Amino acid sequence: MKRLRKKLENIFTAAAFAEAGEFDTAREIMREPDSRNERISKRSDRGYTPRPVVHNARSK
């Protein structure tokens, strides 16, 4: 619930800046890494190496 509240707060803050003509500031506020996907992508960038896929010989 805290995450949703923070996201909505950022959206409304960015909207207020955009209405005042501060488009760059609004974009910067919306770019803050508070969404789950951005946090996951940053976490996965730290030394992540995918494991090779091994197929079973009988599956072909």
Sequence and secondary structure as in RCSB ss.txt:
>XXXX:A:sequence
MKRLRKKLENIFTAAAFAEAGEFDTAREIMREPDSRNERISKRSDRGYTPRPVVHNARSK
>XXXX:A:secstr
 HHHHHHHHHHHHHHHHHHTT HHHHHHHHTSS SHHHHHHHHHTTT         GGG 
